[in-house]
């Protein structure tokens, strides 16, 4: 087997750590509890209906109405949804996710 010097094939490298992530989304800025709250609502819905059943809806107005119902209940001082016992704020966030999904082309960025 012929030996060769691998140093000949390496570009000159800096001794400092390099990570080219300028302009990338800073996911660490999102509160994990917010994501977990939405996931709890989605889990509740997956048991009540079916996983990802919400994506089958063809009437976006249903999610607008649900968002408003949870918003008004929250503004009236009710913190938890009486049916699910989960926070209205999490229901609101979940409905906003649904609306964004449909308004922006079913999952586009």
N, C-alpha and C positions, 0 to 999 in steps of 0.2 A: 504494500500500500504506500502510495506517495504521501509524504507529509508536506503541509504548507502552512504558512504563517497567517493565521486568521486575522491578525492585526491589520493586514493590508486591506481587508474588506470592510473594516469598521469605519464609519464616519467619525470625525472628531467629536467627542462628546464632552459636555459640560460636567463638572463635578457636582453641580447643584441639582437638586431635585427638579424635574420638569414635568409639568402636567398641562396639557393644552385644553383647558376647559373654559376659556374666556367666551362669554356669550351664551353659555349653556344655562339651562334652567336650574335654579338653586332649590332643589327639592327639600333640602334641610330646613327651609323657611316655613314649610307647611307643618302645622301642628299635628303630630301623629294622632292625638285624641280626636281631632276633627275627622280624619280618615277612618278611624275605628268607629266613630259615631255613625258615619254613613254606612260602613260595612255592617253594623248591627241592624240598621233599617233594612238593608238589602237581604240580610240573613232572615230577618223576620218575614219579609215578603217572599223569600224563596220557600219558606215552610208553609206559609199561608196559600200561596199560589203555585209557583214553580221557579226554579233558578232562572234568572234573566227573563222572566215573563214580561216584565215592563217593556222590553224591547219590541214586543209584538203589538203594542198599542198603536192604533192608527189615528187616534184623536188626541192631539197634543193639548187640547183644552182641558182634558181630564187632569193633566199634571199641573196646569195653571190653576185650576180650581182647588186641587189638593194643596198646592203651595199657599194659596190664599187662606184656605181653612186653617192650616197649621199656623200661619202668620197671625191671623186674627185671634186664634186661641191663645197664642203666646202673648200677644199684645194685651189681651184681657187678663193676663196674669197666670194663666194655666201653663205650667212648665212641662208637664208630662201628658202625652196623648193617652186618653183613658182606655183605648182599645189595646194598644201595644205596651203601655207603661214605659215607653221610650220618649226622650225629649223631643218636643215640637221643633226645636232648633235643628236636630238631626234629621227629622222628617223634611224640614224646609230645605236643608242642604242637599238631601237626596233628590228631592223634586227639582231643585235647580240643576243637579247633574243630569237628570232625565231631560229637562228642557234644553240644556246645552247639547246633549247628545243628538236630539232631533233638529234643533235649530242650526247646528253646525255640520250637518251632513253625516249623521250616525257614526259618531266616534272619531271624526277628523280632529286634527290637533289645533 
